[in-house]
Amino acid sequence: MIKTENLIKTVSTSEGELQILQPITFSVEAGQSIAIIGASGSGKSTLLGLLAGLDTASSGEIWLDDAPLHSMDEEARAQLRGEKVGFIFQSFMLVPSLTALENIMLPAEITGLSDPKARALAVLKQVGVEHRAGHYPNQLSGGEQQRVAIARAFITQPKILFADEPTGNLDAKNSDNVESLLFELNKQSNTTLVLVTHDPELASKFDRQLSMNAGVLEEVTA
């Protein structure tokens, strides 16, 4: 489902080139849940952005469901994301001028899915906040906003779901609820789940754990 070969990311700084990601080669099978754990600044969010096609690598290859992400332009990457990828941000990234329902409908409308409102209402009910459909993001709690963000990511039924610290801004109760929801949707839809976190307890619940340290990715073994 996901495969990388010698993936490298460097950026230019006032002191010269900074290599954020060392050569990374790994693969993820369809339906697996993968946790990438590491401290802030270790490169894990950078890797997630590359895998999702939100950023481009300096060198190396990324294959997403057999599609060569590394050789695509931005338009082709955007189309691939719309067809196969869902992304959940730590800061929710909801559109403030749209209601919860409208936020969830947005990806379905962009990709041209039929009856986006009915789809949005169904997935809103699935994440348990259907009673908040007409509310704007600033009228929702943090836990409710994250549930809406998860519903938005799932409305297109993506093959791959990426989540960047999805519980980082939530209290313990809402964190537990969001974790349970992610695993439930992962199993129901056989969606490949790749999540980055700094929480070892959360990471331990995944099929596999990978550790990121100073741009180096390694498998965690028991």
Secondary structure, DSSP 8 states (H G I E B T S, - for coil): -EEEEEEEEEEEETTEEEEEEEEEEEEE-TT-EEEEE--TTSSHHHHHHHHTTSS--SEEEEEETTEEGGG--HHHHHHHHHHHEEEE-TT----TTS-HHHHHHHHHHHTT-S-HHHHHHHHHHHTT-GGGTT--GGGS-HHHHHHHHHHHHHTT--SEEEEESTTTTS-HHHHHHHHHHHHHHHHHHT-EEEEEES-HHHHTTSSEEEEEETTEEEE---
